[in-house]
């Protein structure tokens, strides 16, 4: 709830690491290119 407090529309997506730490998230419809960009950001060494 702390990371997606304004979420009002399904689906809710939370990307977490192996320890359960929040990395990114979204709610509602997300364009495939934007979702891919988010995945690349969290997978990068700087992310």
Secondary structure as GFF3:
##gff-version 3
##sequence-region A 1 47
A	DSSP	beta_strand	12	16	.	.	.	ID=ss1
A	DSSP	beta_strand	22	27	.	.	.	ID=ss2
A	DSSP	alpha_helix	32	43	.	.	.	ID=ss3
###
